[in-house]
Amino acid sequence: MICVPALRWTALAGSRAARFATGPSRSFPAQVTSIMGGNWGDEGKGKLVDMIAGEFDITARCGGGSNAGHTVVVQGTKYAFHLMPSGILNPNNICFLGNGVVLHVPTLFKELQSLDVAKINYQDRIKISDRAHLLFDVHQLVDGISEEALGPEKSIGTTRRGIGPCYAS
């Protein structure tokens, strides 16, 4: 698996994907399309992944945690994602949570529960790396205490969800 740290990538496969990736300046279909953000987030990566995921067989999240997220509205139904790539809404899409993902299991279960309520079948379509980082409550506690200790003048403004401390441990 190709992994671009802290980014999501979408792999191309099949003739539909090849047609999507082939443009006037390309003489061959792309093997991988990578959606990257150069900022701290909020560039619209999730929205772009959602827009094109139907053309791909695989969407993968390679880094980051549940400190951010994106909301997707499909046929009037609202879905909020913090860990899961929105490609999971496409019944033909397999979703990977890769090595660099900080996995908070209760958040993942909450997202899976919301998919159950919406009757989205995700069985056998979610793959989690055995090297993903597990985020525990202690990471969130350390994150909050660290922010408080720095004080309002020096705090870095984390979401206090424990992402940094999880990577550090």
C-alpha positions as a Markdown table, in Angstrom:
| # | Residue | x | y | z |
|---|---|---|---|---|
| 1 | Met | 0.0 | 0.0 | 0.0 |
| 2 | Ile | 1.3 | 3.5 | -0.8 |
| 3 | Cys | 1.1 | 5.7 | 2.2 |
| 4 | Val | 1.4 | 9.5 | 2.1 |
| 5 | Pro | 1.7 | 10.5 | 5.7 |
| 6 | Ala | -1.2 | 12.6 | 7.1 |
| 7 | Leu | -3.1 | 12.5 | 3.8 |
| 8 | Arg | -5.8 | 10.5 | 2.1 |
| 9 | Trp | -5.2 | 8.7 | -1.2 |
| 10 | Thr | -7.5 | 7.0 | -3.6 |
| 11 | Ala | -6.3 | 4.1 | -5.8 |
| 12 | Leu | -7.6 | 3.7 | -9.3 |
| 13 | Ala | -8.7 | 0.4 | -10.7 |
| 14 | Gly | -11.1 | -0.8 | -13.4 |
| 15 | Ser | -12.2 | 0.7 | -16.6 |
| 16 | Arg | -14.4 | 3.4 | -15.1 |
| 17 | Ala | -11.5 | 4.7 | -13.1 |
| 18 | Ala | -9.2 | 4.6 | -16.0 |
| 19 | Arg | -11.6 | 6.7 | -18.1 |
| 20 | Phe | -11.9 | 9.1 | -15.1 |
| 21 | Ala | -8.1 | 9.5 | -14.8 |
| 22 | Thr | -7.4 | 9.7 | -18.5 |
| 23 | Gly | -7.5 | 13.2 | -19.8 |
| 24 | Pro | -6.3 | 15.0 | -22.9 |
| 25 | Ser | -2.8 | 15.4 | -21.6 |
| 26 | Arg | -2.5 | 11.7 | -20.4 |
| 27 | Ser | -1.5 | 8.8 | -22.5 |
| 28 | Phe | -1.9 | 6.2 | -19.8 |
| 29 | Pro | -4.4 | 5.8 | -16.9 |
| 30 | Ala | -3.1 | 6.8 | -13.5 |
| 31 | Gln | -2.5 | 4.0 | -10.9 |
| 32 | Val | -3.0 | 6.2 | -7.9 |
| 33 | Thr | -4.6 | 9.6 | -7.2 |
| 34 | Ser | -3.5 | 11.4 | -4.1 |
| 35 | Ile | -5.4 | 14.1 | -2.5 |
| 36 | Met | -3.1 | 16.2 | -0.3 |
| 37 | Gly | -3.5 | 19.1 | 2.0 |
| 38 | Gly | -0.7 | 21.6 | 2.6 |
| 39 | Asn | -2.3 | 23.3 | 5.6 |
| 40 | Trp | -3.5 | 22.1 | 9.0 |
| 41 | Gly | -6.8 | 21.0 | 7.4 |
| 42 | Asp | -9.9 | 22.6 | 6.3 |
| 43 | Glu | -8.9 | 22.6 | 2.6 |
| 44 | Gly | -11.8 | 20.5 | 1.6 |
| 45 | Lys | -9.9 | 17.2 | 1.2 |
| 46 | Gly | -12.9 | 15.2 | 2.6 |
| 47 | Lys | -15.3 | 16.9 | 0.2 |
| 48 | Leu | -13.1 | 16.1 | -2.8 |
| 49 | Val | -12.7 | 12.5 | -1.7 |
| 50 | Asp | -16.4 | 12.2 | -1.4 |
| 51 | Met | -16.9 | 13.7 | -4.9 |
| 52 | Ile | -14.7 | 11.2 | -6.6 |
| 53 | Ala | -14.8 | 8.1 | -4.4 |
| 54 | Gly | -17.5 | 6.6 | -6.6 |
| 55 | Glu | -15.0 | 6.3 | -9.4 |
| 56 | Phe | -12.5 | 4.3 | -7.4 |
| 57 | Asp | -12.4 | 0.9 | -5.7 |
| 58 | Ile | -10.3 | 1.9 | -2.7 |
| 59 | Thr | -10.1 | 5.0 | -0.5 |
| 60 | Ala | -7.5 | 5.1 | 2.3 |
| 61 | Arg | -6.8 | 7.4 | 5.1 |
| 62 | Cys | -3.1 | 7.3 | 5.9 |
| 63 | Gly | -2.7 | 9.7 | 8.8 |
| 64 | Gly | -4.3 | 11.9 | 11.4 |
| 65 | Gly | -7.0 | 11.3 | 13.9 |
| 66 | Ser | -10.5 | 12.2 | 14.9 |
| 67 | Asn | -9.7 | 15.8 | 15.8 |
| 68 | Ala | -11.3 | 17.0 | 12.6 |
| 69 | Gly | -13.7 | 15.6 | 10.2 |
| 70 | His | -16.1 | 16.2 | 7.4 |
| 71 | Thr | -19.8 | 16.1 | 6.8 |
| 72 | Val | -21.3 | 14.6 | 3.7 |
| 73 | Val | -25.0 | 14.9 | 2.6 |
| 74 | Val | -26.2 | 12.2 | 0.2 |
| 75 | Gln | -29.8 | 12.2 | -1.0 |
| 76 | Gly | -30.8 | 14.4 | 1.9 |
| 77 | Thr | -29.1 | 12.2 | 4.6 |
| 78 | Lys | -26.3 | 13.8 | 6.6 |
| 79 | Tyr | -23.2 | 11.7 | 7.6 |
| 80 | Ala | -20.5 | 13.0 | 9.9 |
| 81 | Phe | -17.1 | 11.3 | 9.6 |
| 82 | His | -14.1 | 11.8 | 11.8 |
| 83 | Leu | -12.0 | 8.7 | 11.1 |
| 84 | Met | -13.7 | 6.8 | 8.2 |
| 85 | Pro | -13.1 | 7.9 | 4.6 |
| 86 | Ser | -16.4 | 8.9 | 3.1 |
| 87 | Gly | -15.9 | 6.4 | 0.3 |
| 88 | Ile | -17.6 | 3.9 | 2.7 |
| 89 | Leu | -20.9 | 5.3 | 1.4 |
| 90 | Asn | -20.1 | 3.8 | -2.0 |
| 91 | Pro | -21.1 | 0.1 | -1.7 |
| 92 | Asn | -18.3 | -1.0 | -4.1 |
| 93 | Asn | -15.6 | 0.9 | -2.2 |
| 94 | Ile | -13.1 | -0.6 | 0.3 |
| 95 | Cys | -11.8 | 1.7 | 3.0 |
| 96 | Phe | -8.4 | 1.5 | 4.6 |
| 97 | Leu | -7.3 | 3.1 | 7.8 |
| 98 | Gly | -3.5 | 3.0 | 7.4 |
| 99 | Asn | -0.3 | 3.0 | 9.5 |
| 100 | Gly | -0.3 | 6.7 | 10.4 |
| 101 | Val | -4.0 | 6.9 | 11.5 |
| 102 | Val | -4.6 | 7.6 | 15.2 |
| 103 | Leu | -7.5 | 5.3 | 16.0 |
| 104 | His | -9.8 | 6.2 | 18.9 |
| 105 | Val | -11.8 | 3.0 | 19.1 |
| 106 | Pro | -14.9 | 4.6 | 20.7 |
| 107 | Thr | -15.1 | 7.2 | 17.9 |
| 108 | Leu | -14.8 | 4.4 | 15.3 |
| 109 | Phe | -17.6 | 2.5 | 16.9 |
| 110 | Lys | -19.8 | 5.6 | 17.0 |
| 111 | Glu | -19.2 | 6.1 | 13.3 |
| 112 | Leu | -20.0 | 2.5 | 12.6 |
| 113 | Gln | -23.1 | 2.7 | 14.7 |
| 114 | Ser | -24.3 | 5.7 | 12.6 |
| 115 | Leu | -23.7 | 3.7 | 9.5 |
| 116 | Asp | -25.8 | 0.9 | 10.9 |
| 117 | Val | -28.6 | 3.3 | 11.7 |
| 118 | Ala | -28.4 | 4.5 | 8.1 |
| 119 | Lys | -28.4 | 0.9 | 6.8 |
| 120 | Ile | -25.0 | 1.3 | 5.1 |
| 121 | Asn | -23.4 | -2.1 | 4.7 |
| 122 | Tyr | -19.7 | -1.9 | 5.6 |
| 123 | Gln | -19.1 | -5.6 | 6.3 |
| 124 | Asp | -15.8 | -6.7 | 4.9 |
| 125 | Arg | -15.1 | -3.3 | 3.4 |
| 126 | Ile | -13.1 | -1.7 | 6.3 |
| 127 | Lys | -9.5 | -2.7 | 6.7 |
| 128 | Ile | -7.4 | -1.4 | 9.6 |
| 129 | Ser | -3.6 | -1.5 | 9.6 |
| 130 | Asp | -2.1 | -3.5 | 12.5 |
| 131 | Arg | 0.3 | -0.6 | 12.8 |
| 132 | Ala | -2.4 | 2.2 | 13.3 |
| 133 | His | -1.8 | 4.1 | 16.5 |
| 134 | Leu | -4.3 | 3.4 | 19.3 |
| 135 | Leu | -5.5 | 6.5 | 21.1 |
| 136 | Phe | -6.4 | 5.9 | 24.8 |
| 137 | Asp | -8.2 | 8.3 | 27.2 |
| 138 | Val | -4.9 | 9.0 | 28.9 |
| 139 | His | -3.7 | 10.6 | 25.6 |
| 140 | Gln | -6.6 | 13.0 | 25.8 |
| 141 | Leu | -5.9 | 13.7 | 29.4 |
| 142 | Val | -2.2 | 14.5 | 28.7 |
| 143 | Asp | -3.2 | 16.7 | 25.8 |
| 144 | Gly | -5.6 | 18.8 | 28.0 |
| 145 | Ile | -3.1 | 19.0 | 30.9 |
| 146 | Ser | -0.3 | 20.1 | 28.5 |
| 147 | Glu | -2.4 | 22.8 | 27.0 |
| 148 | Glu | -3.5 | 24.1 | 30.5 |
| 149 | Ala | 0.1 | 24.1 | 31.7 |
| 150 | Leu | 1.3 | 26.2 | 28.8 |
| 151 | Gly | -1.3 | 28.9 | 29.7 |
| 152 | Pro | -3.3 | 31.1 | 27.3 |
| 153 | Glu | -0.3 | 32.9 | 26.0 |
| 154 | Lys | 1.7 | 29.8 | 24.9 |
| 155 | Ser | -0.9 | 27.1 | 24.3 |
| 156 | Ile | -0.9 | 25.8 | 20.8 |
| 157 | Gly | -4.6 | 25.4 | 20.6 |
| 158 | Thr | -5.0 | 21.6 | 20.2 |
| 159 | Thr | -8.5 | 20.1 | 20.1 |
| 160 | Arg | -7.5 | 18.1 | 23.2 |
| 161 | Arg | -8.4 | 14.9 | 21.5 |
| 162 | Gly | -5.0 | 13.4 | 22.3 |
| 163 | Ile | -3.6 | 13.1 | 18.8 |
| 164 | Gly | -0.2 | 14.6 | 19.5 |
| 165 | Pro | 0.4 | 12.6 | 22.7 |
| 166 | Cys | -0.7 | 9.4 | 21.0 |
| 167 | Tyr | 1.9 | 10.0 | 18.2 |
| 168 | Ala | 4.5 | 10.8 | 20.9 |
| 169 | Ser | 3.9 | 7.6 | 22.8 |
